[in-house]
């Protein structure tokens, strides 16, 4: 079976909106239904919690493989925003944080809170992030792949000498990621976008040398190494310290099944095909006279539009799912390995 055939939505529409939410594999939907039926028929008791824990550990290991780190270095979160908020809680008075002028609200919101705690936040153009680091800078918080243009963060950030925290919502599952090569202090990612998993799934990597600085944003049963110790309970010394308080078994089953579908297709093939199709779309748009924003070798393509909201609505009515970026006069297509040239042609025809 081809990868495209795994996604029922692709039978109906040209699905070019994975940067918001990925298409759902039929196998993943079936797995989630099966898990809920299991819970309904068997009940949720001791065996259920053991089962949920086991699936969570498999999910953690799968995410670690995509990030290039060990499973115990990964936290299970509800999405990129939770991961960024967790790490940003470490910043406050005496911190000077560099970010870009094209970040997602999932970055700006936590940084605004850090500023209210006394931090200084400096926003610069995305391609100048590394150049903006000086002796006063204590951290950089930015996207790995810009959600606006698809540009990749400057490679020089790996050697700026301060902690770098990445929003990887448009990175993990879309392009190869190796947190060790990136040299980052933390990397937050989503499960529902390029990994085609459920809403409420995601991951956070925190480098071992940075762990002591990051507080447990929501201390809970699962973040404590010995919950029975009461007020003397200590948090886990690894990634489990930042796990979300509760991730349902159906969420993990859904996530694991989606990862299985993509893994069977081959991650190298998934990355290569999506990036090549996105480059093809950018070229087609330019040939048709559209102004495409500068981009990297990624899965996102953005172009200018006189009325992006209206154009997005016309595309939706024609069965072409893209996104307009509010306040920026841009349309954005998110191209996955499940897309084909026919999807690109349908988009051009609508435009």
Secondary structure, DSSP 8 states (H G I E B T S, - for coil): --SGGGBGGGGTSEE-BTTT----BHHHHHHHHHHHHHHHHH-SSHHHHHHHHHHHHHHHHHHHHHHTS-GGGEEEESSHHHHHHHHHTT--TT-EEEEETT--HHHHHHHHHHHHTT-EEEEE-GGGTTTT--TT--EEEEESB-TTT--B--GGGGGSSSEEEEE-TTTBTTB---HHHHT-SEEEEESSSTT---TT-EEEEE-GGGGGGS--TT--GGGBTTGGGGGG--B-SSGGGG--S---HHHHHHHHHHHHHHHHH-HHHHHHHHHHHHHHHHHHHHHTT--B----SSSEEEEE-TTHHHHHHHHHHTTEE-EEETTTTEEEEE--TT--HHHHHHHHHH-
